Each structure stands twice: as structure tokens, then as C-alpha cells.
Amino acid sequence: MGRSMEPQKRKEQILAIAADIFAKKGYHETGVADIIEQAGIARGTFYLYFSSKRQVFTEVMSKILLELADRLEAVDPENKSESVVDQFRKNLKAIFNYFIEYPQMAKILLAQVGSVDSEAEQDFSEAHSMLNQVIRAYLLRGQIESVLRDFNVETYSYMILGGIREVVFHLVVKKDMDAQLDDIIEGIVRYNCFGILKENIEIE
């Protein structure tokens, strides 16, 4: 049993090491030789698991999305113990905690767009599209359940994703935000759930 798991564990180890190198050096500056040296494996061992650096990068991107998806929970309007807003808050915290725990993943996903080849750029596009689809489904369900008002789901999903990406980038990658995580999450919740106008302000 243990021996049958060894190849998968080795592959996961190589992916984790590759992710660190991609985050530090960037996609273009990282070579297969860097991954092999850091992992302490033979070149032949590397090619048992991956055909190229591109495949490693693709699998690292997939790993990010899968790990994020594992941390998120579908919003349930019927949940009596947690309000919809609390569930939204909980999912936001899960996203931020993931990138705080694995800052190299934030650097790969957010800081290297435009610095890779056209094929790797497609990985970024697909990753962001998948994240957008998750948010869009969340909003659509909220409208169906009459929890959310009527609005253009496509527009709002891009706005929410863009806002979260920007905050994660500055908090985790740039590290130039002077705010506590709970305050950041509360700000995002209030902005997206309640807007920024006072209740007594009318919109023409």
C-alpha cells in the first residue's frame, strides 16, 4: 500500500518544489534543470512524471484551483445556523487564508500574468475563467433563491473576482496593505453585499 503511493507522493513533491521556483524566478527563468536540482532527482525521474516544464506549470495551476475549490462551500440559503452573508464571509476567509498559507501560489496566479508564453497564458485565462464561473454560479443561485436582487450576473462576477484578486495581490504578493485580515474581509463583504452608499441616499 505504502509503495503504491510513493510515485504520487514523489510527483506531489516535485510539483510543490516547482511551484516555489516558479514563484521566485518566474516562468521563463525557471528551467527543468532548476526543478531537478532542487528536488534532488535524476533527469530521467523528472520525465517519468512530466513531459516538459509546460506540463509542470499546467499541473501547478490545476493544483491551485483544486485546492481552492476544496476550501469553498456552496452557499445554502436554507442554512439555519449561518446567514448567507456569514457563508460569504466564510468563503472569503478560506480564499485569503489559502493564499496567506501558500503565498507562492498567489505569486504564480496573480503576479506572472503577461510574463509567460502564449500556451501558459492560456492556463492563466482558464484558471481565472473557472474562478469566475464559481462566483457566477454563486450569484445565480442567490437570485434564484431570492436572496439577491436582480442584476447582471456576468458584470458583477467580474467585479467581485477582480476586487478579490487585487486585494490578495497587495496583501500577499506586494505586502503593502496596512490592514488586518478580518477588517479586509469585512470591507469586501460590506461593499459587495450592502454597497457603499448610506441607506438614506437615493439613487436616481
Residue frames as a rotation matrix with the C-alpha (Angstrom) as fourth column:
MET 1
0.568 0.823 0.000 0.00
0.823 -0.568 0.000 0.00
0.000 0.000 -1.000 0.00
GLY 2
0.541 -0.437 -0.719 2.73
0.128 -0.802 0.584 2.39
-0.831 -0.408 -0.378 1.03
ARG 3
-0.523 -0.817 0.244 4.85
0.336 0.066 0.940 1.52
-0.784 0.573 0.240 -2.01
SER 4
-0.180 0.534 0.826 1.95
0.983 0.066 0.171 2.09
0.037 0.843 -0.537 -4.42
MET 5
0.824 0.508 -0.252 1.50
0.538 -0.841 0.063 5.61
-0.180 -0.187 -0.966 -3.01
GLU 6
0.077 -0.909 -0.411 5.14
0.552 -0.304 0.776 6.52
-0.830 -0.286 0.478 -3.40
PRO 7
-0.548 -0.312 0.776 5.02
0.835 -0.260 0.486 7.66
0.050 0.914 0.402 -7.07
GLN 8
0.383 0.775 0.503 2.10
0.665 -0.609 0.432 10.02
0.641 0.169 -0.749 -6.36
LYS 9
0.796 -0.153 -0.585 3.86
0.453 -0.489 0.745 11.42
-0.400 -0.859 -0.321 -3.31
ARG 10
-0.280 -0.958 0.054 7.00
0.706 -0.168 0.688 11.97
-0.650 0.231 0.724 -5.35
LYS 11
-0.309 0.246 0.919 5.02
0.827 -0.408 0.388 13.75
0.470 0.879 -0.078 -8.05
GLU 12
0.776 0.631 -0.004 3.37
0.525 -0.642 0.559 15.99
0.350 -0.436 -0.829 -5.44
GLN 13
0.417 -0.721 -0.554 6.81
0.553 -0.282 0.784 16.76
-0.721 -0.634 0.281 -4.01
ILE 14
-0.556 -0.632 0.540 8.13
0.802 -0.238 0.547 17.79
-0.218 0.737 0.640 -7.44
LEU 15
0.108 0.695 0.711 5.06
0.733 -0.539 0.416 19.97
0.672 0.476 -0.567 -8.04
ALA 16
0.859 0.213 -0.465 5.49
0.500 -0.543 0.675 21.72
-0.109 -0.812 -0.573 -4.69
ILE 17
-0.029 -0.958 -0.284 9.17
0.590 -0.246 0.769 22.41
-0.807 -0.146 0.572 -5.39
ALA 18
-0.517 -0.113 0.848 8.39
0.839 -0.261 0.477 23.60
0.168 0.959 0.230 -8.91
ALA 19
0.552 0.799 0.238 5.72
0.696 -0.599 0.397 25.97
0.460 -0.054 -0.887 -7.55
ASP 20
0.625 -0.401 -0.670 8.28
0.449 -0.517 0.729 27.55
-0.638 -0.756 -0.143 -5.21
ILE 21
-0.455 -0.874 0.167 10.75
0.619 -0.177 0.765 28.02
-0.639 0.452 0.622 -8.07
PHE 22
-0.198 0.472 0.859 8.13
0.870 -0.318 0.376 29.45
0.451 0.822 -0.348 -10.44
ALA 23
0.795 0.564 -0.222 7.12
0.595 -0.654 0.468 31.91
0.119 -0.504 -0.855 -7.73
LYS 24
0.427 -0.715 -0.554 10.71
0.344 -0.438 0.830 33.01
-0.836 -0.545 0.059 -7.05
LYS 25
-0.572 -0.819 0.035 12.19
0.273 -0.150 0.950 33.06
-0.773 0.553 0.310 -10.55
GLY 26
0.015 0.638 -0.770 9.19
-0.775 -0.479 -0.412 33.35
-0.632 0.603 0.487 -12.84
TYR 27
0.770 0.412 0.488 8.07
-0.066 0.812 -0.581 31.00
-0.635 0.415 0.652 -15.57
HIS 28
0.900 -0.399 -0.174 10.63
-0.217 -0.064 -0.974 31.97
0.378 0.915 -0.144 -18.23
GLU 29
0.114 -0.937 0.331 13.62
-0.896 -0.241 -0.373 31.99
0.429 -0.254 -0.867 -15.90
THR 30
0.162 0.012 0.987 12.78
-0.682 0.724 0.104 28.57
-0.713 -0.689 0.125 -14.47
GLY 31
-0.148 -0.260 -0.954 14.26
-0.890 0.456 0.014 25.58
0.432 0.851 -0.299 -16.25
VAL 32
0.770 0.381 -0.513 13.79
-0.209 0.909 0.362 21.85
0.603 -0.171 0.779 -15.87
ALA 33
-0.104 -0.917 -0.385 17.35
0.363 0.325 -0.873 21.78
0.926 -0.231 0.299 -14.50
ASP 34
-0.573 -0.049 0.818 16.30
-0.599 -0.656 -0.459 24.08
0.559 -0.753 0.347 -11.64
ILE 35
0.452 0.846 0.281 13.46
-0.850 0.314 0.422 21.76
0.269 -0.430 0.862 -10.67
ILE 36
0.649 -0.277 -0.709 15.63
0.117 0.957 -0.267 18.65
0.752 0.090 0.653 -10.91
GLU 37
-0.418 -0.906 0.064 18.40
0.130 -0.129 -0.983 20.17
0.899 -0.403 0.172 -8.80
GLN 38
-0.448 0.300 0.842 16.06
-0.810 -0.534 -0.241 21.48
0.377 -0.791 0.482 -6.11
ALA 39
0.627 0.777 0.051 14.12
-0.747 0.581 0.322 18.21
0.220 -0.240 0.945 -5.96
GLY 40
-0.206 -0.814 0.543 17.28
-0.853 0.421 0.308 16.14
-0.479 -0.399 -0.781 -5.81
ILE 41
0.518 0.448 0.728 16.17
-0.016 0.857 -0.515 13.80
-0.855 0.256 0.451 -8.56
ALA 42
-0.595 -0.692 0.409 17.63
0.358 0.227 0.906 12.48
-0.719 0.686 0.112 -11.80
ARG 43
-0.658 0.329 -0.677 16.52
-0.685 -0.636 0.356 13.94
-0.314 0.698 0.644 -15.12
GLY 44
-0.795 0.342 -0.500 15.05
-0.080 0.759 0.647 10.57
0.601 0.555 -0.576 -16.04
THR 45
-0.663 0.562 -0.495 12.95
0.724 0.312 -0.615 10.60
-0.191 -0.766 -0.613 -12.88
PHE 46
-0.590 0.432 -0.682 11.56
-0.249 -0.901 -0.355 14.02
-0.768 -0.039 0.639 -13.82
TYR 47
-0.580 0.321 -0.749 10.49
-0.809 -0.121 0.575 12.75
0.094 0.939 0.330 -17.23
LEU 48
-0.891 0.377 -0.252 8.74
0.398 0.917 -0.036 9.77
0.217 -0.132 -0.967 -15.69
TYR 49
-0.320 0.774 -0.546 6.19
0.734 -0.162 -0.660 12.25
-0.599 -0.612 -0.516 -14.33
PHE 50
0.480 0.439 -0.760 6.28
-0.018 -0.860 -0.509 15.22
-0.877 0.258 -0.405 -16.70
SER 51
0.524 -0.241 0.817 6.94
0.838 0.316 -0.445 15.71
-0.151 0.918 0.368 -20.38
SER 52
-0.173 -0.543 0.822 8.10
0.613 -0.713 -0.342 19.32
0.771 0.444 0.456 -20.05
LYS 53
-0.940 -0.153 -0.304 8.26
0.329 -0.638 -0.696 22.44
-0.087 -0.755 0.650 -17.90
ARG 54
-0.661 0.748 0.060 4.96
-0.577 -0.558 0.596 23.46
0.479 0.359 0.801 -19.51
GLN 55
0.025 0.697 -0.717 3.23
0.135 0.708 0.693 20.36
0.991 -0.114 -0.076 -18.17
VAL 56
-0.521 -0.269 -0.810 4.59
0.820 0.102 -0.562 21.05
0.234 -0.958 0.168 -14.68
PHE 57
-0.992 0.125 -0.012 3.27
-0.120 -0.969 -0.214 24.61
-0.038 -0.211 0.977 -14.85
THR 58
-0.357 0.912 -0.205 -0.14
-0.480 0.009 0.877 23.44
0.802 0.411 0.434 -16.06
GLU 59
0.040 0.359 -0.933 -0.40
0.534 0.781 0.323 20.96
0.845 -0.511 -0.160 -13.21
VAL 60
-0.812 -0.323 -0.486 0.66
0.584 -0.440 -0.682 23.58
0.006 -0.838 0.546 -10.67
MET 61
-0.816 0.567 0.114 -2.15
-0.521 -0.806 0.282 25.83
0.252 0.171 0.952 -11.93
SER 62
-0.034 0.822 -0.569 -4.62
-0.178 0.555 0.813 22.93
0.983 0.129 0.128 -11.69
LYS 63
-0.366 -0.206 -0.908 -3.41
0.772 0.477 -0.419 22.23
0.520 -0.854 -0.015 -8.16
ILE 64
-1.000 0.001 -0.015 -4.15
0.006 -0.869 -0.494 25.82
-0.013 -0.494 0.869 -7.13
LEU 65
-0.452 0.890 -0.056 -7.70
-0.713 -0.323 0.622 25.64
0.536 0.321 0.781 -8.46
LEU 66
0.035 0.452 -0.892 -8.42
0.169 0.876 0.451 22.24
0.985 -0.167 -0.046 -6.92
GLU 67
-0.607 -0.337 -0.719 -7.10
0.740 0.089 -0.667 23.29
0.289 -0.937 0.195 -3.52
LEU 68
-0.932 0.346 0.105 -9.15
-0.360 -0.914 -0.189 26.48
0.031 -0.214 0.976 -3.62
ALA 69
-0.198 0.912 -0.360 -12.26
-0.553 0.199 0.809 24.56
0.809 0.359 0.465 -4.64
ASP 70
-0.217 0.053 -0.975 -11.76
0.537 0.840 -0.074 22.14
0.815 -0.539 -0.211 -1.73
ARG 71
-0.865 -0.217 -0.453 -11.86
0.502 -0.408 -0.763 25.05
-0.019 -0.887 0.462 0.71
LEU 72
-0.803 0.595 0.017 -15.04
-0.582 -0.791 0.190 26.65
0.126 0.143 0.982 -0.61
GLU 73
-0.746 0.641 0.182 -18.56
0.455 0.690 -0.563 25.62
-0.486 -0.337 -0.806 0.35
ALA 74
-0.579 0.636 0.511 -21.73
0.481 -0.239 0.843 26.08
0.659 0.734 -0.168 -1.67
VAL 75
-0.909 0.297 0.292 -23.94
-0.414 -0.723 -0.554 28.77
0.046 -0.624 0.780 -0.18
ASP 76
-0.617 0.720 -0.316 -27.12
0.642 0.694 0.327 27.35
0.455 -0.001 -0.891 1.33
PRO 77
-0.564 0.454 0.690 -29.95
-0.401 -0.881 0.252 29.87
0.722 -0.135 0.679 1.89
GLU 78
0.497 0.820 -0.283 -31.75
-0.190 0.421 0.887 27.25
0.847 -0.387 0.365 3.98
ASN 79
-0.328 -0.710 -0.623 -28.90
0.565 0.381 -0.732 27.03
0.757 -0.592 0.276 6.48
LYS 80
0.699 0.711 0.075 -30.39
0.321 -0.406 0.856 27.98
0.639 -0.575 -0.512 9.85
SER 81
0.589 -0.532 -0.608 -27.09
0.738 0.047 0.673 28.25
-0.330 -0.845 0.420 11.70
GLU 82
-0.520 -0.791 -0.322 -25.33
0.499 -0.587 0.638 30.63
-0.694 0.171 0.700 9.28
SER 83
0.508 0.668 -0.544 -26.76
-0.049 -0.608 -0.792 33.52
-0.860 0.430 -0.276 7.29
VAL 84
0.812 -0.185 0.554 -25.94
0.582 0.195 -0.789 33.91
0.038 0.963 0.266 3.59
VAL 85
0.744 -0.553 0.375 -23.68
-0.442 -0.829 -0.343 36.83
0.500 0.090 -0.861 4.48
ASP 86
0.443 -0.583 0.681 -21.85
-0.704 0.243 0.667 34.72
-0.555 -0.775 -0.303 7.07
GLN 87
0.609 -0.194 0.769 -21.37
0.420 0.902 -0.104 31.98
-0.673 0.386 0.630 4.49
PHE 88
0.851 -0.304 0.427 -19.99
0.265 -0.455 -0.850 34.53
0.453 0.837 -0.307 2.02
ARG 89
0.612 -0.612 0.500 -17.66
-0.776 -0.585 0.234 35.81
0.150 -0.531 -0.834 4.73
LYS 90
0.518 -0.358 0.777 -16.54
-0.284 0.784 0.551 32.26
-0.806 -0.507 0.305 5.50
ASN 91
0.732 -0.219 0.645 -15.69
0.646 0.524 -0.555 31.53
-0.216 0.823 0.525 1.86
LEU 92
0.795 -0.461 0.394 -13.77
-0.189 -0.806 -0.561 34.81
0.576 0.371 -0.728 1.57
LYS 93
0.513 -0.604 0.610 -11.74
-0.802 -0.083 0.592 33.91
-0.307 -0.793 -0.527 4.63
ALA 94
0.614 -0.256 0.746 -10.99
0.222 0.964 0.148 30.48
-0.757 0.075 0.649 3.11
ILE 95
0.819 -0.302 0.488 -9.66
0.476 -0.115 -0.872 32.11
0.319 0.946 0.049 -0.07
PHE 96
0.629 -0.591 0.505 -7.46
-0.565 -0.794 -0.226 34.59
0.535 -0.143 -0.833 1.77
ASN 97
0.542 -0.420 0.728 -6.17
-0.620 0.385 0.684 32.00
-0.568 -0.822 -0.052 4.24
TYR 98
0.799 -0.255 0.545 -5.17
0.484 0.810 -0.331 29.73
-0.357 0.528 0.771 1.36
PHE 99
0.648 -0.557 0.519 -3.04
0.328 -0.411 -0.851 32.41
0.687 0.721 -0.084 -0.28
ILE 100
0.559 -0.464 0.687 -1.60
-0.789 -0.551 0.270 33.54
0.253 -0.693 -0.675 3.06
GLU 101
0.632 -0.275 0.725 -0.66
-0.269 0.799 0.538 29.92
-0.727 -0.535 0.431 3.78
TYR 102
0.146 -0.545 0.825 0.74
0.806 0.550 0.221 29.40
-0.574 0.633 0.520 0.27
PRO 103
0.398 0.023 -0.917 1.97
-0.151 -0.984 -0.091 32.83
-0.905 0.175 -0.388 -0.92
GLN 104
-0.716 -0.698 -0.005 3.90
-0.151 0.148 0.977 31.22
-0.682 0.700 -0.211 -3.76
MET 105
-0.399 0.660 0.637 0.56
0.869 0.493 0.033 30.22
-0.292 0.567 -0.770 -5.28
ALA 106
0.613 0.587 -0.529 -0.61
0.428 -0.809 -0.403 33.85
-0.664 0.020 -0.747 -5.18
LYS 107
-0.091 -0.745 -0.661 2.59
-0.404 -0.579 0.708 34.93
-0.910 0.332 -0.248 -6.93
ILE 108
-0.843 -0.211 0.495 2.10
0.287 0.602 0.745 32.34
-0.455 0.770 -0.447 -9.66
LEU 109
-0.144 0.914 0.380 -1.58
0.968 0.210 -0.139 33.08
-0.207 0.348 -0.915 -10.20
LEU 110
0.749 0.585 -0.311 -1.52
0.571 -0.808 -0.145 36.86
-0.336 -0.069 -0.939 -9.83
ALA 111
0.461 -0.633 -0.622 1.99
-0.208 -0.759 0.617 38.21
-0.863 -0.155 -0.481 -10.43
GLN 112
-0.533 -0.795 0.288 3.07
0.053 0.309 0.950 36.41
-0.844 0.522 -0.123 -13.59
VAL 113
0.481 0.749 0.454 0.25
0.609 0.087 -0.788 37.20
-0.630 0.656 -0.415 -15.99
GLY 114
0.980 -0.084 -0.178 1.77
-0.185 -0.696 -0.694 38.54
-0.066 0.713 -0.698 -19.21
SER 115
0.191 -0.981 0.045 5.22
-0.942 -0.170 0.288 37.15
-0.275 -0.097 -0.957 -18.43
VAL 116
-0.190 -0.197 0.962 4.71
-0.082 0.979 0.184 33.65
-0.978 -0.044 -0.203 -19.83
ASP 117
-0.985 -0.167 -0.053 4.36
-0.072 0.110 0.991 32.15
-0.159 0.980 -0.120 -23.29
SER 118
-0.502 0.843 -0.195 1.07
-0.789 -0.354 0.502 32.04
0.354 0.406 0.843 -25.17
GLU 119
-0.143 0.440 -0.887 0.28
0.067 0.898 0.435 28.47
0.988 0.003 -0.157 -24.07
ALA 120
-0.654 -0.140 -0.744 0.95
0.728 0.150 -0.669 29.20
0.205 -0.979 0.003 -20.41
GLU 121
-0.927 0.375 0.016 -1.08
-0.373 -0.916 -0.145 32.39
-0.039 -0.140 0.989 -20.78
GLN 122
-0.243 0.861 -0.448 -3.98
-0.415 0.325 0.850 30.13
0.877 0.392 0.278 -21.73
ASP 123
-0.352 0.054 -0.934 -3.59
0.699 0.680 -0.224 28.39
0.623 -0.732 -0.277 -18.35
PHE 124
-0.947 -0.005 -0.322 -3.99
0.229 -0.713 -0.662 31.73
-0.227 -0.701 0.676 -16.61
SER 125
-0.680 0.720 -0.139 -7.04
-0.669 -0.531 0.520 32.56
0.301 0.447 0.842 -18.70
GLU 126
-0.130 0.630 -0.765 -8.67
-0.004 0.771 0.636 29.21
0.991 0.086 -0.098 -17.96
ALA 127
-0.610 -0.158 -0.777 -7.89
0.736 0.252 -0.629 29.49
0.295 -0.955 -0.037 -14.24
HIS 128
-0.947 0.250 -0.202 -9.46
-0.141 -0.888 -0.438 32.93
-0.289 -0.387 0.876 -13.97
SER 129
-0.469 0.809 -0.353 -12.43
-0.630 -0.026 0.776 31.78
0.619 0.587 0.522 -16.07
MET 130
-0.262 0.340 -0.903 -13.04
0.439 0.875 0.202 28.85
0.859 -0.344 -0.378 -13.70
LEU 131
-0.797 -0.058 -0.601 -12.89
0.587 -0.309 -0.749 31.12
-0.142 -0.949 0.280 -10.66
ASN 132
-0.845 0.514 -0.149 -15.30
-0.533 -0.831 0.160 33.49
-0.042 0.215 0.976 -12.38
GLN 133
-0.346 0.733 -0.586 -17.69
-0.248 0.531 0.811 30.61
0.905 0.426 -0.002 -13.07
VAL 134
-0.520 0.107 -0.847 -17.71
0.761 0.509 -0.402 29.70
0.389 -0.854 -0.346 -9.37
ILE 135
-0.875 0.167 -0.454 -18.65
0.138 -0.813 -0.566 33.26
-0.464 -0.558 0.688 -8.42
ARG 136
-0.715 0.625 -0.314 -21.23
-0.631 -0.382 0.675 33.45
0.302 0.681 0.667 -11.22
ALA 137
-0.354 0.578 -0.735 -22.92
0.256 0.816 0.518 30.24
0.899 -0.005 -0.437 -10.05
TYR 138
-0.687 0.016 -0.727 -22.93
0.724 -0.073 -0.686 31.62
-0.064 -0.997 0.039 -6.51
LEU 139
-0.871 0.336 -0.359 -24.69
-0.296 -0.941 -0.165 34.80
-0.393 -0.037 0.919 -7.69
LEU 140
-0.580 0.672 -0.460 -27.17
-0.482 0.173 0.859 32.99
0.657 0.720 0.224 -9.91
ARG 141
-0.422 0.412 -0.808 -28.20
0.638 0.768 0.058 30.71
0.644 -0.491 -0.586 -7.08
GLY 142
-0.803 0.084 -0.590 -28.66
0.453 -0.556 -0.697 33.72
-0.386 -0.827 0.408 -4.84
GLN 143
-0.774 0.544 -0.325 -31.00
-0.632 -0.700 0.332 35.28
-0.047 0.462 0.886 -7.40
ILE 144
-0.448 0.603 -0.660 -32.96
-0.120 0.692 0.712 32.04
0.886 0.398 -0.238 -7.88
GLU 145
-0.379 0.242 -0.893 -33.37
0.849 0.475 -0.232 31.74
0.367 -0.846 -0.386 -4.12
SER 146
0.495 0.598 0.631 -34.49
0.399 -0.801 0.446 35.40
0.772 0.031 -0.635 -3.98
VAL 147
0.434 -0.462 -0.773 -31.61
0.824 -0.143 0.548 36.24
-0.364 -0.875 0.318 -1.65
LEU 148
-0.652 -0.704 -0.280 -30.01
0.459 -0.661 0.593 38.62
-0.603 0.258 0.755 -4.15
ARG 149
0.252 0.720 -0.647 -31.70
-0.190 -0.619 -0.762 41.38
-0.949 0.315 -0.019 -6.12
ASP 150
0.743 0.091 0.663 -31.82
0.591 0.374 -0.715 41.40
-0.312 0.923 0.224 -9.92
PHE 151
0.442 -0.650 -0.618 -28.57
-0.574 -0.734 0.362 42.48
-0.689 0.195 -0.698 -11.61
ASN 152
0.711 -0.278 -0.646 -26.27
-0.555 0.344 -0.758 41.48
0.433 0.897 0.090 -14.46
VAL 153
0.919 -0.295 0.262 -24.51
0.005 0.672 0.740 38.41
-0.394 -0.679 0.619 -13.05
GLU 154
0.550 -0.750 0.367 -21.70
0.782 0.309 -0.541 38.48
0.293 0.585 0.756 -15.62
THR 155
0.293 -0.409 0.864 -20.75
-0.057 -0.910 -0.412 42.06
0.954 0.071 -0.290 -14.78
TYR 156
0.683 0.041 0.730 -20.89
-0.700 -0.249 0.669 41.53
0.209 -0.968 -0.142 -11.04
SER 157
0.926 -0.365 0.098 -18.92
0.314 0.887 0.337 38.28
-0.210 -0.282 0.936 -11.15
TYR 158
0.291 -0.856 0.428 -16.04
0.689 -0.123 -0.714 40.02
0.664 0.502 0.554 -12.92
MET 159
0.301 -0.128 0.945 -16.19
-0.406 -0.914 0.006 42.92
0.863 -0.385 -0.327 -10.47
ILE 160
0.884 0.079 0.461 -16.10
-0.463 0.297 0.835 40.64
-0.071 -0.952 0.299 -7.44
LEU 161
0.765 -0.632 0.122 -13.30
0.639 0.768 -0.030 38.44
-0.074 0.101 0.992 -8.81
GLY 162
0.246 -0.685 0.686 -11.27
0.434 -0.555 -0.710 41.47
0.867 0.472 0.160 -9.89
GLY 163
0.503 0.008 0.864 -11.64
-0.604 -0.712 0.358 43.07
0.618 -0.702 -0.353 -6.47
ILE 164
0.943 -0.137 0.302 -10.62
-0.145 0.648 0.747 39.93
-0.298 -0.749 0.592 -4.59
ARG 165
0.601 -0.756 0.260 -7.63
0.762 0.443 -0.472 39.36
0.241 0.481 0.843 -6.90
GLU 166
0.260 -0.502 0.825 -6.41
0.050 -0.846 -0.531 42.91
0.964 0.179 -0.195 -6.41
VAL 167
0.649 0.030 0.760 -6.67
-0.718 -0.305 0.626 42.74
0.251 -0.952 -0.176 -2.62
VAL 168
0.915 -0.346 0.207 -4.93
0.242 0.881 0.407 39.34
-0.323 -0.322 0.890 -2.48
PHE 169
0.487 -0.755 0.439 -2.17
0.631 -0.043 -0.774 40.70
0.604 0.654 0.456 -4.73
HIS 170
0.177 -0.420 0.890 -1.47
-0.346 -0.873 -0.343 43.68
0.922 -0.247 -0.299 -2.48
LEU 171
0.716 0.152 0.681 -1.90
-0.697 0.103 0.709 41.77
0.038 -0.983 0.180 0.78
VAL 172
0.829 -0.301 0.472 0.09
0.102 0.911 0.401 38.64
-0.550 -0.284 0.786 -0.06
VAL 173
0.517 -0.643 0.565 2.37
0.840 0.254 -0.480 39.45
0.165 0.722 0.672 -3.00
LYS 174
0.159 -0.433 0.887 3.18
0.194 -0.868 -0.458 43.15
0.968 0.245 -0.054 -2.67
LYS 175
0.029 -0.048 -0.998 2.61
0.971 0.238 0.016 43.16
0.237 -0.970 0.054 1.10
ASP 176
-0.882 -0.346 0.321 1.79
0.307 -0.937 -0.168 46.86
0.359 -0.050 0.932 1.06
MET 177
0.095 0.962 0.258 -1.62
0.008 -0.259 0.966 46.74
0.995 -0.089 -0.032 2.76
ASP 178
-0.912 -0.370 0.176 -1.75
-0.133 -0.138 -0.981 48.01
0.388 -0.919 0.076 6.33
ALA 179
-0.024 0.958 0.285 -4.92
-0.947 -0.112 0.300 46.25
0.320 -0.263 0.910 7.47
GLN 180
-0.597 -0.088 0.797 -5.97
-0.523 0.797 -0.303 43.20
-0.609 -0.598 -0.522 9.47
LEU 181
-0.982 0.176 -0.068 -7.43
0.065 0.652 0.756 40.25
0.178 0.738 -0.652 7.58
ASP 182
-0.404 0.888 -0.221 -10.76
0.854 0.279 -0.439 40.41
-0.328 -0.366 -0.871 9.43
ASP 183
-0.067 0.342 -0.937 -11.12
0.009 -0.939 -0.343 44.09
-0.998 -0.031 0.060 8.55
ILE 184
-0.800 -0.277 -0.532 -10.29
-0.516 -0.135 0.846 43.40
-0.306 0.951 -0.035 4.90
ILE 185
-0.867 0.497 0.021 -12.86
0.467 0.798 0.380 40.61
0.172 0.340 -0.925 4.68
GLU 186
-0.170 0.834 -0.524 -15.49
0.730 -0.251 -0.636 42.71
-0.662 -0.491 -0.566 6.42
GLY 187
-0.346 -0.021 -0.938 -14.84
-0.363 -0.919 0.155 45.53
-0.865 0.394 0.310 3.96
ILE 188
-0.954 -0.024 -0.299 -15.29
-0.288 0.349 0.892 43.21
0.083 0.937 -0.340 0.98
VAL 189
-0.629 0.769 -0.118 -18.47
0.777 0.612 -0.148 41.75
-0.041 -0.185 -0.982 2.49
ARG 190
-0.085 0.622 -0.778 -19.99
0.432 -0.681 -0.591 45.15
-0.898 -0.386 -0.211 3.18
TYR 191
-0.561 -0.195 -0.804 -19.04
-0.530 -0.661 0.530 46.52
-0.635 0.724 0.268 -0.23
ASN 192
-0.945 0.122 -0.305 -20.41
-0.193 0.544 0.817 43.54
0.265 0.830 -0.490 -2.17
CYS 193
-0.578 0.756 -0.308 -23.45
0.802 0.595 -0.044 42.85
0.150 -0.273 -0.950 -0.01
PHE 194
0.222 0.701 -0.678 -24.54
0.833 -0.498 -0.241 46.33
-0.507 -0.511 -0.694 1.01
GLY 195
0.457 -0.107 0.883 -22.76
0.665 -0.618 -0.419 48.78
0.591 0.779 -0.212 -1.30
ILE 196
-0.538 -0.785 -0.307 -21.08
0.818 -0.396 -0.418 52.00
0.206 -0.476 0.855 -0.16
LEU 197
-0.489 0.426 0.761 -23.97
-0.126 -0.898 0.421 54.47
0.863 0.110 0.493 -0.04
LYS 198
-0.940 0.268 0.209 -25.79
-0.223 -0.021 -0.975 55.26
-0.257 -0.963 0.079 3.18
GLU 199
-0.626 0.736 0.257 -29.29
0.730 0.669 -0.140 53.85
-0.275 0.100 -0.956 3.44
ASN 200
0.224 0.794 -0.566 -30.95
0.490 -0.593 -0.639 57.24
-0.843 -0.134 -0.522 3.21
ILE 201
-0.505 -0.432 -0.747 -29.23
-0.452 -0.605 0.655 58.15
-0.735 0.669 0.111 -0.08
GLU 202
0.523 0.768 0.369 -31.49
0.009 0.428 -0.904 57.66
-0.853 0.476 0.217 -3.08
ILE 203
-0.687 -0.680 0.256 -30.24
0.231 0.130 0.964 56.54
-0.689 0.722 0.068 -6.48
GLU 204
-0.068 0.667 -0.742 -31.96
-0.685 -0.572 -0.451 58.36
-0.725 0.477 0.496 -9.35
